[in-house]
Amino acid sequence: MNIKKAEKIVKDLGRLVGPEKVIIDKDILKEDLVNYIGYVKNEVYKKLYLDPMPICVVKPDNEAEVSKVLSYLNENRINCVPKTGRSGCTAGGVPGDDVTVIVDGSGMNKIIKFDDENMQVTVQCGTPIEYLENFCNKKGYTTGHFPQSLPLAHIGGLIATRSIGQFSTLYGGIEDLVVGLKVVMPDGRKIRIKNVPRRAAGPDIRQLFIGSEGALAFITEATLKIFKFDVKNRWMNAYAVKDMDTGLKILQEIMTNGYKPAVARLHDDVEAKGDPHNKAVGYSRFVRPGESILLFIVDGPEDITSVTGKAIDKFAKKAGARDVGKKPLELWLIHRNDSNKTLLDNEELRNDCVRDTIEVAANWTEIGQIYKNVCKRIADENFPGLVRFSGHSSHSYINGTNIYFMFAFKAEKDPKETRDKYFRFIGMIFEEVLSLGGTIAHHHGIGKHRVPWIKDEHGSAYILLKMIKDVMDPNKIMNKGTLFVE
Ligand SMILES: Cc1cc2nc3c(=O)[nH]c(=O)nc-3n(C[C@H](O)[C@H](O)[C@H](O)COP(=O)(O)OP(=O)(O)OC[C@H]3O[C@@H](n4cnc5c(N)ncnc54)[C@H](O)[C@@H]3O)c2cc1C
């Protein structure tokens, strides 16, 4: 990138929003070269991301400033990468082009209106979800949105990635929680989608932005549902099952018979033996070698939780599951988000490993086979340097469930080789999933890492995505290389 051109961009942006909001400090810019911000300190991850440095990070304070910045970037055809919490997992937040400006909405972090008459709260995009959840809890409410990245993620990113929380089987994903939105289009136009409980006035335009990954517009504000929160009626229990097939069958019975636990998780034997993300939970104390573990939590009014709990117990025992009590859940509730801290001080990272996760989903008919085919493929390929591979289901629906694969492999000395190895590895998973009609992204989005598979993911419907991009971002300035094939 021509230095003079970069200096002019920095100066122009400073004139628009104030020079103090335009950051050029190299150490801060380096943080934008990795996915999840924590990895910036890790040598392996520095090698995995080979993007050029952004020119600067701009930190607007309000919608008007976002509008000024975007219209400037649009007029000058400069790549714009929106950011908030920096916990994204699929490289949606890395530059992707050598002429890139990061637009960081994390300073826009106000709770604008708490409205318990209509059970909704309006917040700016940079509001941390943990802060909002604590704010709602103090008033006796919950957002119902508990991603494992609760201590990191912000509302803008959570909406842009189409995120999901650990209690989703009751509350739904973010798409079920967003009531209305404010966004700024690439040309600076400000758009408001009003707050109503439902409407039949054309397609649901909120969905254009939920999952748009910063590649269509900048989300500045959102109104989200809230729920009454009371855990005194909570029912929870865990069961050991002989294998994943048995566990999946139990989940299917529960969901297709209309029960709605808040949490329904099934960890395979590898994770039950010792999930490195949740070492402190120690499921191995509760299961025998080779067994998988099922975990359930039911929340809500007493009459609902007791009936749902009884039904879960009946379905589990009918399928031969062994009751292992509440303790695994008590531990899970304490340690479920530990990985936000342990991610950085981890044996695998210290041993030069790349560790990541791939979350996929499919209908009940295919999901068990997908899990088996992926495990077989990974074993058959004898992938060099693989140190860990496992899977769990954590979000179930009436028609199917997800599988969240976790893996770690030894990095190569040459960064390019490590990167190629990473794409070879995730490619094996995606091939197996797509061949049985599943989706390659249940909740982390496509980002830049999964773009090579986006056409296969959507098939004949991809043209619609392309048309949306062409119309909403005709100059293609929004988050180059993310979600859409150029
Ligand atoms: C330890 C850990 C656990 C995780 N657990 C979960 C989980 O349980 N569930 C889950 O869904 N995800 C999870 N994630 C992934 C991540 O937290 C989510 O993708 C989250 O939604 C990202 O939010 P963020 O604010 O950090 O976004 P960022 O990382 O800042 O950005 C992510 C993407 O959103 C876009 N974006 C950000 N802000 C805006 C905006 N204002 N307007 C338009 N586009 C924007 C960016 O361009 C980028 O493409 C986890 C990540 C980590 C590191």
The ligand as an SDF file (V2000), in Angstrom:
LIG
                    3D

 53 58  0  0  0  0  0  0  0  0999 V2000
  -14.1640  -18.8310   23.4140 C   0  0  0  0  0  0  0  0  0  0  0  0
  -15.2070  -18.5500   22.3710 C   0  0  0  0  0  0  0  0  0  0  0  0
  -16.4730  -19.0950   22.5040 C   0  0  0  0  0  0  0  0  0  0  0  0
  -17.4720  -18.8410   21.5530 C   0  0  0  0  0  0  0  0  0  0  0  0
  -18.7400  -19.3320   21.7520 N   0  0  0  0  0  0  0  0  0  0  0  0
  -19.7360  -19.0360   20.8730 C   0  0  0  0  0  0  0  0  0  0  0  0
  -21.0690  -19.4970   21.0790 C   0  0  0  0  0  0  0  0  0  0  0  0
  -21.3800  -20.1600   22.0610 O   0  0  0  0  0  0  0  0  0  0  0  0
  -22.0060  -19.1630   20.1670 N   0  0  0  0  0  0  0  0  0  0  0  0
  -21.7220  -18.4100   19.0670 C   0  0  0  0  0  0  0  0  0  0  0  0
  -22.6200  -18.1390   18.2630 O   0  0  0  0  0  0  0  0  0  0  0  0
  -20.4540  -17.9770   18.8450 N   0  0  0  0  0  0  0  0  0  0  0  0
  -19.4760  -18.2430   19.7140 C   0  0  0  0  0  0  0  0  0  0  0  0
  -18.1920  -17.7800   19.5040 N   0  0  0  0  0  0  0  0  0  0  0  0
  -17.9170  -16.9750   18.3230 C   0  0  0  0  0  0  0  0  0  0  0  0
  -18.0900  -15.4550   18.5300 C   0  0  0  0  0  0  0  0  0  0  0  0
  -18.1270  -15.1270   19.9010 O   0  0  0  0  0  0  0  0  0  0  0  0
  -19.3710  -15.0140   17.8530 C   0  0  0  0  0  0  0  0  0  0  0  0
  -19.2230  -15.1750   16.4610 O   0  0  0  0  0  0  0  0  0  0  0  0
  -19.7780  -13.5710   18.1650 C   0  0  0  0  0  0  0  0  0  0  0  0
  -21.0520  -13.3780   17.6440 O   0  0  0  0  0  0  0  0  0  0  0  0
  -18.8420  -12.5290   17.6020 C   0  0  0  0  0  0  0  0  0  0  0  0
  -19.1880  -11.2780   18.1840 O   0  0  0  0  0  0  0  0  0  0  0  0
  -18.0990  -10.1220   18.3260 P   0  0  0  0  0  0  0  0  0  0  0  0
  -18.7770   -8.9510   18.9170 O   0  0  0  0  0  0  0  0  0  0  0  0
  -16.9090  -10.6320   19.0250 O   0  0  0  0  0  0  0  0  0  0  0  0
  -17.8050   -9.8630   16.7750 O   0  0  0  0  0  0  0  0  0  0  0  0
  -16.4320   -9.5670   15.9890 P   0  0  0  0  0  0  0  0  0  0  0  0
  -15.4640  -10.6750   16.2020 O   0  0  0  0  0  0  0  0  0  0  0  0
  -15.9900   -8.1890   16.2740 O   0  0  0  0  0  0  0  0  0  0  0  0
  -16.9730   -9.6420   14.4820 O   0  0  0  0  0  0  0  0  0  0  0  0
  -17.4660  -10.8480   13.9660 C   0  0  0  0  0  0  0  0  0  0  0  0
  -18.0920  -10.6080   12.5830 C   0  0  0  0  0  0  0  0  0  0  0  0
  -19.1980   -9.7200   12.6910 O   0  0  0  0  0  0  0  0  0  0  0  0
  -18.9910   -8.5380   11.9180 C   0  0  0  0  0  0  0  0  0  0  0  0
  -19.4490   -7.3930   12.7290 N   0  0  0  0  0  0  0  0  0  0  0  0
  -19.0740   -7.0910   13.9940 C   0  0  0  0  0  0  0  0  0  0  0  0
  -19.7170   -5.9940   14.4150 N   0  0  0  0  0  0  0  0  0  0  0  0
  -20.5130   -5.5850   13.4070 C   0  0  0  0  0  0  0  0  0  0  0  0
  -21.4130   -4.4960   13.2280 C   0  0  0  0  0  0  0  0  0  0  0  0
  -21.6220   -3.5950   14.1940 N   0  0  0  0  0  0  0  0  0  0  0  0
  -22.0620   -4.3800   12.0380 N   0  0  0  0  0  0  0  0  0  0  0  0
  -21.8650   -5.2780   11.0420 C   0  0  0  0  0  0  0  0  0  0  0  0
  -21.0120   -6.3230   11.1560 N   0  0  0  0  0  0  0  0  0  0  0  0
  -20.3510   -6.4730   12.3160 C   0  0  0  0  0  0  0  0  0  0  0  0
  -17.4950   -8.4960   11.6320 C   0  0  0  0  0  0  0  0  0  0  0  0
  -17.2070   -7.8260   10.4270 O   0  0  0  0  0  0  0  0  0  0  0  0
  -17.1520   -9.9780   11.5790 C   0  0  0  0  0  0  0  0  0  0  0  0
  -17.4250  -10.4800   10.3020 O   0  0  0  0  0  0  0  0  0  0  0  0
  -17.1650  -18.0370   20.4230 C   0  0  0  0  0  0  0  0  0  0  0  0
  -15.8790  -17.4820   20.2890 C   0  0  0  0  0  0  0  0  0  0  0  0
  -14.9040  -17.7250   21.2500 C   0  0  0  0  0  0  0  0  0  0  0  0
  -13.5490  -17.1000   21.0690 C   0  0  0  0  0  0  0  0  0  0  0  0
  1  2  1  0
  2  3  1  0
  2 52  2  0
  3  4  2  0
  4  5  1  0
  4 50  1  0
  5  6  2  0
  6  7  1  0
  6 13  1  0
  7  8  2  0
  7  9  1  0
  9 10  1  0
 10 11  2  0
 10 12  1  0
 12 13  2  0
 13 14  1  0
 14 15  1  0
 14 50  1  0
 15 16  1  0
 16 17  1  0
 16 18  1  0
 18 19  1  0
 18 20  1  0
 20 21  1  0
 20 22  1  0
 22 23  1  0
 23 24  1  0
 24 25  2  0
 24 26  1  0
 24 27  1  0
 27 28  1  0
 28 29  2  0
 28 30  1  0
 28 31  1  0
 31 32  1  0
 32 33  1  0
 33 34  1  0
 33 48  1  0
 34 35  1  0
 35 36  1  0
 35 46  1  0
 36 37  1  0
 36 45  1  0
 37 38  2  0
 38 39  1  0
 39 40  1  0
 39 45  2  0
 40 41  1  0
 40 42  2  0
 42 43  1  0
 43 44  2  0
 44 45  1  0
 46 47  1  0
 46 48  1  0
 48 49  1  0
 50 51  2  0
 51 52  1  0
 52 53  1  0
M  END
$$$$
